[in-house]
Amino acid sequence: MANSSFSLKESLTAGWKNLACNIGLVVKLSFIMLAIFLLGILLNVVFNQFITAELGWLGILLSFIFSILMSVFSIFFQMRLIALSFALLKGDSFTVKDFFSMPQPRNMLAYFFIGLFLYILIIQAGLILLVVPGIIWTFKYCMVPFVIVDKNLSPVDALKESGRLTNGAKLKLFVFYLFMIVLGMFSLVIPVFLHIVCLFFACLCLANIYNQLKDSSGAIDKV
């Protein structure tokens, strides 16, 4: 299996450049996400403090359904964020409306959800075993969400493709994630709004890394 490679400098430069060029769009989407996030917290408090207490088991059921809906929206947001990153890196025009209405294959959301679930499950299994496998698998399969959005592969095929793409690039991916962890720690002391902007930046960088890995590894065609 051929080794893949990418440039950290190129990924960070591309992420910053595209963030700066599309800051208006990012700001609008960040405010929307912040509003939805705060609304979710408010509704969760209402469910837990009032509705659950008043309606008993029915309230618990409604609270559970609400939690499921918020989780689905979170996954949808992650999927759209990756699609947005790919579009901006290609220089495509993109609007707030496009973020929520851009066409996608019907099965992509299910693939994305299952792919994320398997990715987290594999990491947890690796950490339980000897810790080191969990760390290695974190970077080996970190491209699963990007593979699914780019190629609409099934979760199992996306895991295989991510393993192929990241072969030989895990150490650099570790350095990149370490940098993003430091950035994330810094963003915790700034307003939540700017923390969301940092998420956009991280996704743009990762999308560029994915593209570089595809170019260096001779990735398979879309299906």
LINHUSUL-V82676 format. One record per residue. N is the residue number from 1. RES is the residue in one letter. PHI is phi as a letter, one per 20 degrees, with the letter a starting at -180 (999 if undefined). PSI is psi in radians with two decimals (none if undefined). Layout:
# LINHUSUL-V82676
N;RES;PHI;PSI  N;RES;PHI;PSI
This chain:
# LINHUSUL-V82676
1;M;999;2.21  2;A;f;2.52  3;N;f;2.52  4;S;d;2.83  5;S;b;2.78  6;F;b;2.82  7;S;d;2.10  8;L;f;-0.73  9;K;f;-0.74  10;E;f;-0.72  11;S;f;-0.75  12;L;f;-0.69  13;T;f;-0.78  14;A;f;-0.72  15;G;f;-0.81  16;W;f;-0.76  17;K;f;-0.82  18;N;f;-0.56  19;L;f;-0.79  20;A;f;-0.70  21;C;f;-0.40  22;N;c;0.54  23;I;f;-0.57  24;G;f;-0.83  25;L;f;-0.77  26;V;f;-0.72  27;V;f;-0.80  28;K;f;-0.83  29;L;f;-0.62  30;S;f;-0.72  31;F;f;-0.69  32;I;f;-0.79  33;M;f;-0.69  34;L;f;-0.74  35;A;f;-0.76  36;I;f;-0.69  37;F;f;-0.81  38;L;f;-0.66  39;L;f;-0.70  40;G;f;-0.72  41;I;f;-0.77  42;L;f;-0.83  43;L;f;-0.62  44;N;f;-0.72  45;V;f;-0.77  46;V;f;-0.80  47;F;f;-0.85  48;N;f;-0.64  49;Q;e;-0.48  50;F;c;-1.05  51;I;f;-0.80  52;T;f;-0.74  53;A;f;-0.62  54;E;e;-0.64  55;L;d;-0.08  56;G;m;-2.25  57;W;f;-0.56  58;L;f;-0.69  59;G;f;-0.68  60;I;f;-0.73  61;L;f;-0.77  62;L;f;-0.68  63;S;f;-0.67  64;F;f;-0.77  65;I;f;-0.73  66;F;f;-0.73  67;S;f;-0.67  68;I;f;-0.79  69;L;f;-0.71  70;M;f;-0.63  71;S;f;-0.72  72;V;f;-0.73  73;F;f;-0.69  74;S;f;-0.74  75;I;f;-0.73  76;F;g;-0.75  77;F;f;-0.76  78;Q;f;-0.74  79;M;f;-0.76  80;R;f;-0.62  81;L;f;-0.68  82;I;f;-0.77  83;A;f;-0.71  84;L;f;-0.76  85;S;f;-0.77  86;F;f;-0.76  87;A;f;-0.77  88;L;f;-0.64  89;L;f;-0.51  90;K;e;-0.12  91;G;n;0.21  92;D;f;2.61  93;S;f;2.54  94;F;b;2.37  95;T;d;2.97  96;V;g;-0.70  97;K;f;-0.70  98;D;f;-0.60  99;F;g;-0.65  100;F;e;-0.29  101;S;c;0.01  102;M;g;2.30  103;P;f;2.60  104;Q;b;2.72  105;P;g;2.51  106;R;g;-0.59  107;N;e;0.00  108;M;f;-0.72  109;L;f;-0.72  110;A;f;-0.77  111;Y;g;-0.76  112;F;f;-0.79  113;F;f;-0.85  114;I;f;-0.69  115;G;f;-0.78  116;L;f;-0.73  117;F;f;-0.82  118;L;f;-0.70  119;Y;g;-0.85  120;I;f;-0.69  121;L;f;-0.75  122;I;f;-0.76  123;I;f;-0.80  124;Q;f;-0.71  125;A;f;-0.73  126;G;f;-0.67  127;L;f;-0.62  128;I;f;-0.65  129;L;f;-1.24  130;L;b;0.26  131;V;m;-0.95  132;V;g;-0.82  133;P;g;-0.64  134;G;f;-0.68  135;I;f;-0.78  136;I;f;-0.78  137;W;f;-0.45  138;T;g;-0.77  139;F;e;-0.49  140;K;f;-0.67  141;Y;d;0.27  142;C;f;-0.28  143;M;e;0.07  144;V;g;-0.87  145;P;f;-0.65  146;F;f;-0.64  147;V;f;-0.76  148;I;f;-0.78  149;V;f;-0.66  150;D;f;-0.73  151;K;d;-0.15  152;N;l;0.69  153;L;f;2.74  154;S;f;2.78  155;P;g;-0.75  156;V;f;-0.78  157;D;f;-0.59  158;A;f;-0.64  159;L;f;-0.77  160;K;f;-0.75  161;E;f;-0.67  162;S;f;-0.71  163;G;f;-0.65  164;R;f;-0.74  165;L;f;-0.64  166;T;e;0.04  167;N;f;2.10  168;G;n;-0.04  169;A;d;0.12  170;K;f;-0.66  171;L;f;-0.77  172;K;f;-0.65  173;L;f;-0.65  174;F;f;-0.78  175;V;f;-0.75  176;F;f;-0.83  177;Y;f;-0.60  178;L;f;-0.74  179;F;f;-0.74  180;M;f;-0.55  181;I;f;-0.75  182;V;f;-0.76  183;L;f;-0.69  184;G;f;-0.68  185;M;f;-0.68  186;F;f;-0.69  187;S;f;-0.28  188;L;f;-0.36  189;V;e;0.06  190;I;d;2.92  191;P;g;2.60  192;V;g;-0.63  193;F;g;-0.80  194;L;f;-0.50  195;H;f;-0.69  196;I;f;-0.69  197;V;g;-0.68  198;C;f;-0.59  199;L;f;-0.71  200;F;f;-0.77  201;F;f;-0.81  202;A;f;-0.71  203;C;f;-0.67  204;L;f;-0.75  205;C;f;-0.78  206;L;f;-0.65  207;A;f;-0.67  208;N;f;-0.70  209;I;f;-0.76  210;Y;g;-0.80  211;N;f;-0.69  212;Q;f;-0.72  213;L;f;-0.66  214;K;f;-0.79  215;D;f;-0.65  216;S;e;-0.31  217;S;d;-0.14  218;G;m;1.04  219;A;f;2.72  220;I;f;2.82  221;D;f;2.83  222;K;f;2.69  223;V;d;none
